[in-house]
Amino acid sequence: MARLQIIPLFNLSQDSYFRLSYDSHQWMIERRNLLVPKKGTDRGYRGISYVAKNKWVLLRDCKENEVPLTWGASLRLNLLPDHFRDFRTEIERLGVEAYLNRLEYQVRECLDRTEVTEIKLRAAERKEHSIRHRNFITRSSSSRIIHLGEGEKSPRSRL
């Protein structure tokens, strides 16, 4: 019986403990073996979840298996086609390397848009903070003036 070729796509966790792979039938969430792999017979990873249909099942299995997804892995998973058959069609049309390059390009585009959004949000927060700070100083100095206007002498006039 011919053995199916399992092709790794990308790491799901920061420490490469989990990764996403596929063969001709399904996506696989794999976990690294803690034992030393046997030379020539063991790839160092074991499948813990097999998904042949929808991407949402893959995302659910990541959650159920408590896979600590990195932000980049979450983006890559979201950019995958909704069905495995669509994914396989794209892989057959483009090839694995070209597909992964396109996926990385899409991730970078998302990150660039996210960074621009974050920069705009930070600028808005700084502006709001400076306005709040300015209003606080104005309110606190005006409240001192009101208190001093009630017949009290200023501390400097006592000297």
Helices and strands as residue ranges (DSSP letters): E 7-11, E 18-22, E 27-32, E 45-51, H 55-64, H 71-79, H 84-94, H 96-148, H 155-158
